Amino acid sequence: MGKHVTYLRTLEGNIERLPNAITTQLGNSLHPYRYEETLVGWPESKVYWANARGPAVGLAPLDATFEIR
């Protein structure tokens, strides 16, 4: 089981992170989110899209590692 943050991709390829849309996936399957893309400049390092191209909803594994100071 893992937590994921939701991303949106527009027709033009713009990406938006929805920080208040956290999901919990049961099991190891991310179906239908099977198209992996590396993220640069975002808190998460990769996202899994429902569609290979064009507008899509995606899920990115949420890194639960926090630095305590």
CHARMM internal coordinates of N, CA and C (Angstrom, degrees):
IC EDIT
DIST 1 N 1 CA 1.4430
DIST 1 CA 1 C 1.5238
ANGL 1 N 1 CA 1 C 107.85
DIST 1 C 2 N 1.3494
ANGL 1 CA 1 C 2 N 116.43
DIHE 1 N 1 CA 1 C 2 N 135.44
DIST 2 N 2 CA 1.4453
ANGL 1 C 2 N 2 CA 119.76
DIHE 1 CA 1 C 2 N 2 CA 179.49
DIST 2 CA 2 C 1.5120
ANGL 2 N 2 CA 2 C 111.57
DIHE 1 C 2 N 2 CA 2 C -143.88
DIST 2 C 3 N 1.3165
ANGL 2 CA 2 C 3 N 114.93
DIHE 2 N 2 CA 2 C 3 N 156.29
DIST 3 N 3 CA 1.4653
ANGL 2 C 3 N 3 CA 120.58
DIHE 2 CA 2 C 3 N 3 CA 177.56
DIST 3 CA 3 C 1.5219
ANGL 3 N 3 CA 3 C 108.58
DIHE 2 C 3 N 3 CA 3 C -96.71
DIST 3 C 4 N 1.3255
ANGL 3 CA 3 C 4 N 114.56
DIHE 3 N 3 CA 3 C 4 N 142.47
DIST 4 N 4 CA 1.4552
ANGL 3 C 4 N 4 CA 121.53
DIHE 3 CA 3 C 4 N 4 CA -178.83
DIST 4 CA 4 C 1.5210
ANGL 4 N 4 CA 4 C 109.54
DIHE 3 C 4 N 4 CA 4 C -135.13
DIST 4 C 5 N 1.3288
ANGL 4 CA 4 C 5 N 115.32
DIHE 4 N 4 CA 4 C 5 N 147.73
DIST 5 N 5 CA 1.4600
ANGL 4 C 5 N 5 CA 121.30
DIHE 4 CA 4 C 5 N 5 CA 174.98
DIST 5 CA 5 C 1.5315
ANGL 5 N 5 CA 5 C 107.15
DIHE 4 C 5 N 5 CA 5 C -103.04
DIST 5 C 6 N 1.3181
ANGL 5 CA 5 C 6 N 116.05
DIHE 5 N 5 CA 5 C 6 N 144.58
DIST 6 N 6 CA 1.4578
ANGL 5 C 6 N 6 CA 121.95
DIHE 5 CA 5 C 6 N 6 CA -176.27
DIST 6 CA 6 C 1.5259
ANGL 6 N 6 CA 6 C 111.05
DIHE 5 C 6 N 6 CA 6 C -87.79
DIST 6 C 7 N 1.3291
ANGL 6 CA 6 C 7 N 115.32
DIHE 6 N 6 CA 6 C 7 N 137.93
DIST 7 N 7 CA 1.4593
ANGL 6 C 7 N 7 CA 123.51
DIHE 6 CA 6 C 7 N 7 CA 174.96
DIST 7 CA 7 C 1.5206
ANGL 7 N 7 CA 7 C 108.43
DIHE 6 C 7 N 7 CA 7 C -122.26
DIST 7 C 8 N 1.3306
ANGL 7 CA 7 C 8 N 116.42
DIHE 7 N 7 CA 7 C 8 N 152.34
DIST 8 N 8 CA 1.4593
ANGL 7 C 8 N 8 CA 122.68
DIHE 7 CA 7 C 8 N 8 CA 174.17
DIST 8 CA 8 C 1.5197
ANGL 8 N 8 CA 8 C 108.73
DIHE 7 C 8 N 8 CA 8 C -122.08
DIST 8 C 9 N 1.3319
ANGL 8 CA 8 C 9 N 116.19
DIHE 8 N 8 CA 8 C 9 N 141.27
DIST 9 N 9 CA 1.4690
ANGL 8 C 9 N 9 CA 121.43
DIHE 8 CA 8 C 9 N 9 CA 174.54
DIST 9 CA 9 C 1.5219
ANGL 9 N 9 CA 9 C 108.13
DIHE 8 C 9 N 9 CA 9 C -123.26
DIST 9 C 10 N 1.3292
ANGL 9 CA 9 C 10 N 116.41
DIHE 9 N 9 CA 9 C 10 N 130.30
DIST 10 N 10 CA 1.4625
ANGL 9 C 10 N 10 CA 121.82
DIHE 9 CA 9 C 10 N 10 CA -178.59
DIST 10 CA 10 C 1.5262
ANGL 10 N 10 CA 10 C 110.64
DIHE 9 C 10 N 10 CA 10 C -86.55
DIST 10 C 11 N 1.3160
ANGL 10 CA 10 C 11 N 115.87
DIHE 10 N 10 CA 10 C 11 N 172.07
DIST 11 N 11 CA 1.4596
ANGL 10 C 11 N 11 CA 122.34
DIHE 10 CA 10 C 11 N 11 CA 176.71
DIST 11 CA 11 C 1.5237
ANGL 11 N 11 CA 11 C 110.93
DIHE 10 C 11 N 11 CA 11 C -56.85
DIST 11 C 12 N 1.3399
ANGL 11 CA 11 C 12 N 116.21
DIHE 11 N 11 CA 11 C 12 N -35.34
DIST 12 N 12 CA 1.4648
ANGL 11 C 12 N 12 CA 121.31
DIHE 11 CA 11 C 12 N 12 CA -179.48
DIST 12 CA 12 C 1.5268
ANGL 12 N 12 CA 12 C 112.57
DIHE 11 C 12 N 12 CA 12 C -78.93
DIST 12 C 13 N 1.3208
ANGL 12 CA 12 C 13 N 117.68
DIHE 12 N 12 CA 12 C 13 N -7.32
DIST 13 N 13 CA 1.4592
ANGL 12 C 13 N 13 CA 121.31
DIHE 12 CA 12 C 13 N 13 CA -179.92
DIST 13 CA 13 C 1.5141
ANGL 13 N 13 CA 13 C 114.60
DIHE 12 C 13 N 13 CA 13 C 94.70
DIST 13 C 14 N 1.3346
ANGL 13 CA 13 C 14 N 117.52
DIHE 13 N 13 CA 13 C 14 N 4.11
DIST 14 N 14 CA 1.4655
ANGL 13 C 14 N 14 CA 120.36
DIHE 13 CA 13 C 14 N 14 CA 176.88
DIST 14 CA 14 C 1.5238
ANGL 14 N 14 CA 14 C 109.63
DIHE 13 C 14 N 14 CA 14 C -70.99
DIST 14 C 15 N 1.3240
ANGL 14 CA 14 C 15 N 115.64
DIHE 14 N 14 CA 14 C 15 N 140.13
DIST 15 N 15 CA 1.4603
ANGL 14 C 15 N 15 CA 121.36
DIHE 14 CA 14 C 15 N 15 CA -177.60
DIST 15 CA 15 C 1.5180
ANGL 15 N 15 CA 15 C 109.83
DIHE 14 C 15 N 15 CA 15 C -113.44
DIST 15 C 16 N 1.3251
ANGL 15 CA 15 C 16 N 115.41
DIHE 15 N 15 CA 15 C 16 N 137.11
DIST 16 N 16 CA 1.4642
ANGL 15 C 16 N 16 CA 121.99
DIHE 15 CA 15 C 16 N 16 CA 177.40
DIST 16 CA 16 C 1.5235
ANGL 16 N 16 CA 16 C 108.60
DIHE 15 C 16 N 16 CA 16 C -128.50
DIST 16 C 17 N 1.3190
ANGL 16 CA 16 C 17 N 115.88
DIHE 16 N 16 CA 16 C 17 N 134.59
DIST 17 N 17 CA 1.4685
ANGL 16 C 17 N 17 CA 122.15
DIHE 16 CA 16 C 17 N 17 CA 177.24
DIST 17 CA 17 C 1.5227
ANGL 17 N 17 CA 17 C 108.27
DIHE 16 C 17 N 17 CA 17 C -97.19
DIST 17 C 18 N 1.3241
ANGL 17 CA 17 C 18 N 116.97
DIHE 17 N 17 CA 17 C 18 N 132.42
DIST 18 N 18 CA 1.4622
ANGL 17 C 18 N 18 CA 122.24
DIHE 17 CA 17 C 18 N 18 CA 178.94
DIST 18 CA 18 C 1.5296
ANGL 18 N 18 CA 18 C 108.40
DIHE 17 C 18 N 18 CA 18 C -106.94
DIST 18 C 19 N 1.3438
ANGL 18 CA 18 C 19 N 117.43
DIHE 18 N 18 CA 18 C 19 N 87.89
DIST 19 N 19 CA 1.4652
ANGL 18 C 19 N 19 CA 120.61
DIHE 18 CA 18 C 19 N 19 CA -172.48
DIST 19 CA 19 C 1.5223
ANGL 19 N 19 CA 19 C 114.35
DIHE 18 C 19 N 19 CA 19 C -64.68
DIST 19 C 20 N 1.3195
ANGL 19 CA 19 C 20 N 117.73
DIHE 19 N 19 CA 19 C 20 N -20.49
DIST 20 N 20 CA 1.4678
ANGL 19 C 20 N 20 CA 120.15
DIHE 19 CA 19 C 20 N 20 CA 179.79
DIST 20 CA 20 C 1.5258
ANGL 20 N 20 CA 20 C 112.55
DIHE 19 C 20 N 20 CA 20 C -91.82
DIST 20 C 21 N 1.3263
ANGL 20 CA 20 C 21 N 116.50
DIHE 20 N 20 CA 20 C 21 N 1.48
DIST 21 N 21 CA 1.4694
ANGL 20 C 21 N 21 CA 120.81
DIHE 20 CA 20 C 21 N 21 CA -179.64
DIST 21 CA 21 C 1.5255
ANGL 21 N 21 CA 21 C 109.26
DIHE 20 C 21 N 21 CA 21 C -109.24
DIST 21 C 22 N 1.3325
ANGL 21 CA 21 C 22 N 115.55
DIHE 21 N 21 CA 21 C 22 N 77.24
DIST 22 N 22 CA 1.4623
ANGL 21 C 22 N 22 CA 122.39
DIHE 21 CA 21 C 22 N 22 CA 179.32
DIST 22 CA 22 C 1.5258
ANGL 22 N 22 CA 22 C 108.15
DIHE 21 C 22 N 22 CA 22 C -97.10
DIST 22 C 23 N 1.3259
ANGL 22 CA 22 C 23 N 116.26
DIHE 22 N 22 CA 22 C 23 N 132.42
DIST 23 N 23 CA 1.4573
ANGL 22 C 23 N 23 CA 120.67
DIHE 22 CA 22 C 23 N 23 CA 178.45
DIST 23 CA 23 C 1.5251
ANGL 23 N 23 CA 23 C 109.86
DIHE 22 C 23 N 23 CA 23 C -117.58
DIST 23 C 24 N 1.2983
ANGL 23 CA 23 C 24 N 115.94
DIHE 23 N 23 CA 23 C 24 N 156.94
DIST 24 N 24 CA 1.4596
ANGL 23 C 24 N 24 CA 122.02
DIHE 23 CA 23 C 24 N 24 CA 173.90
DIST 24 CA 24 C 1.5153
ANGL 24 N 24 CA 24 C 107.43
DIHE 23 C 24 N 24 CA 24 C -116.93
DIST 24 C 25 N 1.3271
ANGL 24 CA 24 C 25 N 116.17
DIHE 24 N 24 CA 24 C 25 N 117.80
DIST 25 N 25 CA 1.4552
ANGL 24 C 25 N 25 CA 121.84
DIHE 24 CA 24 C 25 N 25 CA 179.27
DIST 25 CA 25 C 1.5228
ANGL 25 N 25 CA 25 C 109.16
DIHE 24 C 25 N 25 CA 25 C -92.08
DIST 25 C 26 N 1.2991
ANGL 25 CA 25 C 26 N 116.46
DIHE 25 N 25 CA 25 C 26 N 130.53
DIST 26 N 26 CA 1.4592
ANGL 25 C 26 N 26 CA 121.34
DIHE 25 CA 25 C 26 N 26 CA 175.99
DIST 26 CA 26 C 1.5267
ANGL 26 N 26 CA 26 C 108.21
DIHE 25 C 26 N 26 CA 26 C -90.43
DIST 26 C 27 N 1.3044
ANGL 26 CA 26 C 27 N 117.19
DIHE 26 N 26 CA 26 C 27 N 134.31
DIST 27 N 27 CA 1.4543
ANGL 26 C 27 N 27 CA 120.90
DIHE 26 CA 26 C 27 N 27 CA -178.96
DIST 27 CA 27 C 1.5137
ANGL 27 N 27 CA 27 C 111.28
DIHE 26 C 27 N 27 CA 27 C 78.74
DIST 27 C 28 N 1.3300
ANGL 27 CA 27 C 28 N 116.00
DIHE 27 N 27 CA 27 C 28 N -167.22
DIST 28 N 28 CA 1.4616
ANGL 27 C 28 N 28 CA 121.10
DIHE 27 CA 27 C 28 N 28 CA -175.95
DIST 28 CA 28 C 1.5174
ANGL 28 N 28 CA 28 C 113.74
DIHE 27 C 28 N 28 CA 28 C -102.44
DIST 28 C 29 N 1.3192
ANGL 28 CA 28 C 29 N 118.62
DIHE 28 N 28 CA 28 C 29 N -4.31
DIST 29 N 29 CA 1.4536
ANGL 28 C 29 N 29 CA 121.49
DIHE 28 CA 28 C 29 N 29 CA -176.03
DIST 29 CA 29 C 1.5254
ANGL 29 N 29 CA 29 C 111.45
DIHE 28 C 29 N 29 CA 29 C -84.36
DIST 29 C 30 N 1.3275
ANGL 29 CA 29 C 30 N 115.42
DIHE 29 N 29 CA 29 C 30 N 133.04
DIST 30 N 30 CA 1.4661
ANGL 29 C 30 N 30 CA 120.91
DIHE 29 CA 29 C 30 N 30 CA 173.98
DIST 30 CA 30 C 1.5326
ANGL 30 N 30 CA 30 C 110.50
DIHE 29 C 30 N 30 CA 30 C -106.27
DIST 30 C 31 N 1.3278
ANGL 30 CA 30 C 31 N 117.11
DIHE 30 N 30 CA 30 C 31 N 14.91
DIST 31 N 31 CA 1.4611
ANGL 30 C 31 N 31 CA 121.24
DIHE 30 CA 30 C 31 N 31 CA -179.36
DIST 31 CA 31 C 1.5197
ANGL 31 N 31 CA 31 C 109.27
DIHE 30 C 31 N 31 CA 31 C -54.49
DIST 31 C 32 N 1.3090
ANGL 31 CA 31 C 32 N 120.67
DIHE 31 N 31 CA 31 C 32 N 131.08
DIST 32 N 32 CA 1.4596
ANGL 31 C 32 N 32 CA 130.23
DIHE 31 CA 31 C 32 N 32 CA 7.37
DIST 32 CA 32 C 1.5300
ANGL 32 N 32 CA 32 C 114.13
DIHE 31 C 32 N 32 CA 32 C -94.47
DIST 32 C 33 N 1.3016
ANGL 32 CA 32 C 33 N 118.55
DIHE 32 N 32 CA 32 C 33 N 15.98
DIST 33 N 33 CA 1.4694
ANGL 32 C 33 N 33 CA 122.47
DIHE 32 CA 32 C 33 N 33 CA -177.10
DIST 33 CA 33 C 1.5227
ANGL 33 N 33 CA 33 C 108.94
DIHE 32 C 33 N 33 CA 33 C -86.64
DIST 33 C 34 N 1.3349
ANGL 33 CA 33 C 34 N 117.20
DIHE 33 N 33 CA 33 C 34 N 84.17
DIST 34 N 34 CA 1.4629
ANGL 33 C 34 N 34 CA 120.04
DIHE 33 CA 33 C 34 N 34 CA -171.78
DIST 34 CA 34 C 1.5220
ANGL 34 N 34 CA 34 C 114.53
DIHE 33 C 34 N 34 CA 34 C -116.97
DIST 34 C 35 N 1.3214
ANGL 34 CA 34 C 35 N 118.56
DIHE 34 N 34 CA 34 C 35 N -0.96
DIST 35 N 35 CA 1.4642
ANGL 34 C 35 N 35 CA 121.32
DIHE 34 CA 34 C 35 N 35 CA -177.85
DIST 35 CA 35 C 1.5244
ANGL 35 N 35 CA 35 C 109.41
DIHE 34 C 35 N 35 CA 35 C -101.48
DIST 35 C 36 N 1.3208
ANGL 35 CA 35 C 36 N 116.14
DIHE 35 N 35 CA 35 C 36 N 103.34
DIST 36 N 36 CA 1.4691
ANGL 35 C 36 N 36 CA 121.65
DIHE 35 CA 35 C 36 N 36 CA -175.41
DIST 36 CA 36 C 1.5286
ANGL 36 N 36 CA 36 C 111.29
DIHE 35 C 36 N 36 CA 36 C -81.59
DIST 36 C 37 N 1.3311
ANGL 36 CA 36 C 37 N 115.95
DIHE 36 N 36 CA 36 C 37 N 138.58
DIST 37 N 37 CA 1.4659
ANGL 36 C 37 N 37 CA 122.35
DIHE 36 CA 36 C 37 N 37 CA 174.96
DIST 37 CA 37 C 1.5250
ANGL 37 N 37 CA 37 C 108.19
DIHE 36 C 37 N 37 CA 37 C -137.78
DIST 37 C 38 N 1.3206
ANGL 37 CA 37 C 38 N 115.89
DIHE 37 N 37 CA 37 C 38 N 136.30
DIST 38 N 38 CA 1.4587
ANGL 37 C 38 N 38 CA 121.29
DIHE 37 CA 37 C 38 N 38 CA 175.91
DIST 38 CA 38 C 1.5205
ANGL 38 N 38 CA 38 C 108.99
DIHE 37 C 38 N 38 CA 38 C -75.06
DIST 38 C 39 N 1.3185
ANGL 38 CA 38 C 39 N 116.63
DIHE 38 N 38 CA 38 C 39 N 135.74
DIST 39 N 39 CA 1.4632
ANGL 38 C 39 N 39 CA 122.31
DIHE 38 CA 38 C 39 N 39 CA 177.50
DIST 39 CA 39 C 1.5224
ANGL 39 N 39 CA 39 C 109.36
DIHE 38 C 39 N 39 CA 39 C -104.00
DIST 39 C 40 N 1.3171
ANGL 39 CA 39 C 40 N 116.37
DIHE 39 N 39 CA 39 C 40 N 136.09
DIST 40 N 40 CA 1.4638
ANGL 39 C 40 N 40 CA 122.46
DIHE 39 CA 39 C 40 N 40 CA 176.49
DIST 40 CA 40 C 1.5218
ANGL 40 N 40 CA 40 C 107.52
DIHE 39 C 40 N 40 CA 40 C -123.67
DIST 40 C 41 N 1.3264
ANGL 40 CA 40 C 41 N 116.30
DIHE 40 N 40 CA 40 C 41 N 128.58
DIST 41 N 41 CA 1.4614
ANGL 40 C 41 N 41 CA 120.45
DIHE 40 CA 40 C 41 N 41 CA 179.23
DIST 41 CA 41 C 1.5208
ANGL 41 N 41 CA 41 C 113.90
DIHE 40 C 41 N 41 CA 41 C 87.27
DIST 41 C 42 N 1.3195
ANGL 41 CA 41 C 42 N 117.08
DIHE 41 N 41 CA 41 C 42 N 10.20
DIST 42 N 42 CA 1.4591
ANGL 41 C 42 N 42 CA 122.42
DIHE 41 CA 41 C 42 N 42 CA 178.57
DIST 42 CA 42 C 1.5214
ANGL 42 N 42 CA 42 C 108.68
DIHE 41 C 42 N 42 CA 42 C -117.71
DIST 42 C 43 N 1.3353
ANGL 42 CA 42 C 43 N 118.27
DIHE 42 N 42 CA 42 C 43 N 160.49
DIST 43 N 43 CA 1.4721
ANGL 42 C 43 N 43 CA 119.67
DIHE 42 CA 42 C 43 N 43 CA 179.21
DIST 43 CA 43 C 1.5344
ANGL 43 N 43 CA 43 C 112.89
DIHE 42 C 43 N 43 CA 43 C -61.78
DIST 43 C 44 N 1.3290
ANGL 43 CA 43 C 44 N 117.92
DIHE 43 N 43 CA 43 C 44 N -31.92
DIST 44 N 44 CA 1.4573
ANGL 43 C 44 N 44 CA 121.68
DIHE 43 CA 43 C 44 N 44 CA 179.25
DIST 44 CA 44 C 1.5298
ANGL 44 N 44 CA 44 C 109.17
DIHE 43 C 44 N 44 CA 44 C -96.77
DIST 44 C 45 N 1.3172
ANGL 44 CA 44 C 45 N 116.80
DIHE 44 N 44 CA 44 C 45 N 153.11
DIST 45 N 45 CA 1.4684
ANGL 44 C 45 N 45 CA 120.60
DIHE 44 CA 44 C 45 N 45 CA -176.17
DIST 45 CA 45 C 1.5226
ANGL 45 N 45 CA 45 C 113.62
DIHE 44 C 45 N 45 CA 45 C -93.10
DIST 45 C 46 N 1.3320
ANGL 45 CA 45 C 46 N 117.86
DIHE 45 N 45 CA 45 C 46 N -16.01
DIST 46 N 46 CA 1.4604
ANGL 45 C 46 N 46 CA 120.20
DIHE 45 CA 45 C 46 N 46 CA 178.36
DIST 46 CA 46 C 1.5177
ANGL 46 N 46 CA 46 C 110.06
DIHE 45 C 46 N 46 CA 46 C -153.34
DIST 46 C 47 N 1.3330
ANGL 46 CA 46 C 47 N 113.72
DIHE 46 N 46 CA 46 C 47 N 157.23
DIST 47 N 47 CA 1.4610
ANGL 46 C 47 N 47 CA 121.26
DIHE 46 CA 46 C 47 N 47 CA 178.91
DIST 47 CA 47 C 1.5215
ANGL 47 N 47 CA 47 C 107.66
DIHE 46 C 47 N 47 CA 47 C -135.61
DIST 47 C 48 N 1.3243
ANGL 47 CA 47 C 48 N 116.08
DIHE 47 N 47 CA 47 C 48 N 148.66
DIST 48 N 48 CA 1.4614
ANGL 47 C 48 N 48 CA 122.19
DIHE 47 CA 47 C 48 N 48 CA 176.90
DIST 48 CA 48 C 1.5213
ANGL 48 N 48 CA 48 C 107.98
DIHE 47 C 48 N 48 CA 48 C -113.33
DIST 48 C 49 N 1.3476
ANGL 48 CA 48 C 49 N 115.96
DIHE 48 N 48 CA 48 C 49 N 116.80
DIST 49 N 49 CA 1.4590
ANGL 48 C 49 N 49 CA 122.11
DIHE 48 CA 48 C 49 N 49 CA -176.29
DIST 49 CA 49 C 1.5221
ANGL 49 N 49 CA 49 C 111.22
DIHE 48 C 49 N 49 CA 49 C -93.34
DIST 49 C 50 N 1.3317
ANGL 49 CA 49 C 50 N 116.24
DIHE 49 N 49 CA 49 C 50 N 152.28
DIST 50 N 50 CA 1.4594
ANGL 49 C 50 N 50 CA 121.86
DIHE 49 CA 49 C 50 N 50 CA 175.16
DIST 50 CA 50 C 1.5306
ANGL 50 N 50 CA 50 C 110.66
DIHE 49 C 50 N 50 CA 50 C -77.12
DIST 50 C 51 N 1.3369
ANGL 50 CA 50 C 51 N 118.22
DIHE 50 N 50 CA 50 C 51 N -26.91
DIST 51 N 51 CA 1.4692
ANGL 50 C 51 N 51 CA 123.40
DIHE 50 CA 50 C 51 N 51 CA 178.39
DIST 51 CA 51 C 1.5173
ANGL 51 N 51 CA 51 C 109.15
DIHE 50 C 51 N 51 CA 51 C -123.72
DIST 51 C 52 N 1.3183
ANGL 51 CA 51 C 52 N 116.65
DIHE 51 N 51 CA 51 C 52 N 143.54
DIST 52 N 52 CA 1.4633
ANGL 51 C 52 N 52 CA 120.66
DIHE 51 CA 51 C 52 N 52 CA -179.66
DIST 52 CA 52 C 1.5285
ANGL 52 N 52 CA 52 C 111.68
DIHE 51 C 52 N 52 CA 52 C -66.17
DIST 52 C 53 N 1.3464
ANGL 52 CA 52 C 53 N 116.78
DIHE 52 N 52 CA 52 C 53 N -37.75
DIST 53 N 53 CA 1.4669
ANGL 52 C 53 N 53 CA 121.49
DIHE 52 CA 52 C 53 N 53 CA -178.45
DIST 53 CA 53 C 1.5189
ANGL 53 N 53 CA 53 C 109.69
DIHE 52 C 53 N 53 CA 53 C -136.53
DIST 53 C 54 N 1.3261
ANGL 53 CA 53 C 54 N 114.18
DIHE 53 N 53 CA 53 C 54 N 164.94
DIST 54 N 54 CA 1.4586
ANGL 53 C 54 N 54 CA 119.09
DIHE 53 CA 53 C 54 N 54 CA 175.72
DIST 54 CA 54 C 1.5153
ANGL 54 N 54 CA 54 C 113.18
DIHE 53 C 54 N 54 CA 54 C 76.35
DIST 54 C 55 N 1.3315
ANGL 54 CA 54 C 55 N 115.82
DIHE 54 N 54 CA 54 C 55 N -166.80
DIST 55 N 55 CA 1.4621
ANGL 54 C 55 N 55 CA 120.19
DIHE 54 CA 54 C 55 N 55 CA -178.63
DIST 55 CA 55 C 1.5289
ANGL 55 N 55 CA 55 C 110.65
DIHE 54 C 55 N 55 CA 55 C -61.12
DIST 55 C 56 N 1.3194
ANGL 55 CA 55 C 56 N 115.46
DIHE 55 N 55 CA 55 C 56 N 137.82
DIST 56 N 56 CA 1.4633
ANGL 55 C 56 N 56 CA 118.83
DIHE 55 CA 55 C 56 N 56 CA -178.89
DIST 56 CA 56 C 1.5160
ANGL 56 N 56 CA 56 C 111.06
DIHE 55 C 56 N 56 CA 56 C -161.44
DIST 56 C 57 N 1.3140
ANGL 56 CA 56 C 57 N 114.07
DIHE 56 N 56 CA 56 C 57 N 157.19
DIST 57 N 57 CA 1.4597
ANGL 56 C 57 N 57 CA 122.87
DIHE 56 CA 56 C 57 N 57 CA 168.63
DIST 57 CA 57 C 1.5167
ANGL 57 N 57 CA 57 C 105.86
DIHE 56 C 57 N 57 CA 57 C -100.01
DIST 57 C 58 N 1.3346
ANGL 57 CA 57 C 58 N 115.91
DIHE 57 N 57 CA 57 C 58 N 140.75
DIST 58 N 58 CA 1.4540
ANGL 57 C 58 N 58 CA 120.06
DIHE 57 CA 57 C 58 N 58 CA 178.74
DIST 58 CA 58 C 1.5118
ANGL 58 N 58 CA 58 C 111.82
DIHE 57 C 58 N 58 CA 58 C -134.46
DIST 58 C 59 N 1.3271
ANGL 58 CA 58 C 59 N 114.99
DIHE 58 N 58 CA 58 C 59 N 159.21
DIST 59 N 59 CA 1.4595
ANGL 58 C 59 N 59 CA 121.85
DIHE 58 CA 58 C 59 N 59 CA 175.85
DIST 59 CA 59 C 1.5212
ANGL 59 N 59 CA 59 C 108.73
DIHE 58 C 59 N 59 CA 59 C -121.88
DIST 59 C 60 N 1.3280
ANGL 59 CA 59 C 60 N 115.30
DIHE 59 N 59 CA 59 C 60 N 133.98
DIST 60 N 60 CA 1.4618
ANGL 59 C 60 N 60 CA 121.04
DIHE 59 CA 59 C 60 N 60 CA 177.77
DIST 60 CA 60 C 1.5180
ANGL 60 N 60 CA 60 C 108.73
DIHE 59 C 60 N 60 CA 60 C -119.19
DIST 60 C 61 N 1.3437
ANGL 60 CA 60 C 61 N 117.05
DIHE 60 N 60 CA 60 C 61 N 130.33
DIST 61 N 61 CA 1.4656
ANGL 60 C 61 N 61 CA 119.18
DIHE 60 CA 60 C 61 N 61 CA 177.39
DIST 61 CA 61 C 1.5225
ANGL 61 N 61 CA 61 C 110.37
DIHE 60 C 61 N 61 CA 61 C -56.47
DIST 61 C 62 N 1.3107
ANGL 61 CA 61 C 62 N 115.99
DIHE 61 N 61 CA 61 C 62 N 129.12
DIST 62 N 62 CA 1.4590
ANGL 61 C 62 N 62 CA 122.18
DIHE 61 CA 61 C 62 N 62 CA -178.81
DIST 62 CA 62 C 1.5150
ANGL 62 N 62 CA 62 C 109.01
DIHE 61 C 62 N 62 CA 62 C -85.15
DIST 62 C 63 N 1.3226
ANGL 62 CA 62 C 63 N 116.42
DIHE 62 N 62 CA 62 C 63 N 121.80
DIST 63 N 63 CA 1.4625
ANGL 62 C 63 N 63 CA 121.64
DIHE 62 CA 62 C 63 N 63 CA 179.44
DIST 63 CA 63 C 1.5128
ANGL 63 N 63 CA 63 C 108.15
DIHE 62 C 63 N 63 CA 63 C -76.73
DIST 63 C 64 N 1.3136
ANGL 63 CA 63 C 64 N 116.47
DIHE 63 N 63 CA 63 C 64 N 115.92
DIST 64 N 64 CA 1.4658
ANGL 63 C 64 N 64 CA 121.35
DIHE 63 CA 63 C 64 N 64 CA -176.99
DIST 64 CA 64 C 1.5212
ANGL 64 N 64 CA 64 C 112.19
DIHE 63 C 64 N 64 CA 64 C -93.23
DIST 64 C 65 N 1.3212
ANGL 64 CA 64 C 65 N 117.10
DIHE 64 N 64 CA 64 C 65 N 17.55
DIST 65 N 65 CA 1.4595
ANGL 64 C 65 N 65 CA 120.45
DIHE 64 CA 64 C 65 N 65 CA -179.96
DIST 65 CA 65 C 1.5203
ANGL 65 N 65 CA 65 C 108.96
DIHE 64 C 65 N 65 CA 65 C -90.90
DIST 65 C 66 N 1.3108
ANGL 65 CA 65 C 66 N 116.97
DIHE 65 N 65 CA 65 C 66 N 120.78
DIST 66 N 66 CA 1.4528
ANGL 65 C 66 N 66 CA 121.96
DIHE 65 CA 65 C 66 N 66 CA -179.85
DIST 66 CA 66 C 1.5156
ANGL 66 N 66 CA 66 C 109.12
DIHE 65 C 66 N 66 CA 66 C -121.95
DIST 66 C 67 N 1.3148
ANGL 66 CA 66 C 67 N 115.95
DIHE 66 N 66 CA 66 C 67 N 142.40
DIST 67 N 67 CA 1.4585
ANGL 66 C 67 N 67 CA 120.72
DIHE 66 CA 66 C 67 N 67 CA 176.92
DIST 67 CA 67 C 1.5215
ANGL 67 N 67 CA 67 C 108.52
DIHE 66 C 67 N 67 CA 67 C -90.61
DIST 67 C 68 N 1.3145
ANGL 67 CA 67 C 68 N 116.64
DIHE 67 N 67 CA 67 C 68 N 126.85
DIST 68 N 68 CA 1.4628
ANGL 67 C 68 N 68 CA 121.33
DIHE 67 CA 67 C 68 N 68 CA 179.07
DIST 68 CA 68 C 1.5179
ANGL 68 N 68 CA 68 C 108.31
DIHE 67 C 68 N 68 CA 68 C -101.34
DIST 68 C 69 N 1.3330
ANGL 68 CA 68 C 69 N 116.19
DIHE 68 N 68 CA 68 C 69 N 127.99
DIST 69 N 69 CA 1.4718
ANGL 68 C 69 N 69 CA 120.68
DIHE 68 CA 68 C 69 N 69 CA -179.34
DIST 69 CA 69 C 1.4888
ANGL 69 N 69 CA 69 C 109.80
DIHE 68 C 69 N 69 CA 69 C -116.45
END
COOR INIT
IC SEED 1 N 1 CA 1 C
IC BUILD
